[in-house]
Amino acid sequence: MLKNGDAYFQVVHKEKNPVVVKTNGSDVIVLGTSFEINAFEKESQSEITVSSGKVGVQLSDLKQPATFVLRPCWDSNPRPAD
């Protein structure tokens, strides 16, 4: 779990052993990629930047959970606007 800080990951996708990074209200599912996550306890939002490959993101703290895929150059704040 990444609760407070920045982290950069380079991960090879293994279907039988998926890597999941938990942040403030979202789970990032590694699909063979390199990416950065910025997550801070003071903020309700996490930011994900994909360098290569792709990641899946599941938002679990919403009334209706949402899932989407991020690819390179999609700098995302995975939170819907209020």
Buried (B, 14 or more C-beta within 10 A) or exposed (E): EBEEEEEEBEBEBEEEEEBEBBBBBBBBBBBBBBBBBBBBEEEEBBBBBBEEBBBBBBBEEEEEEEEEEBEBEEEBEBBEEE
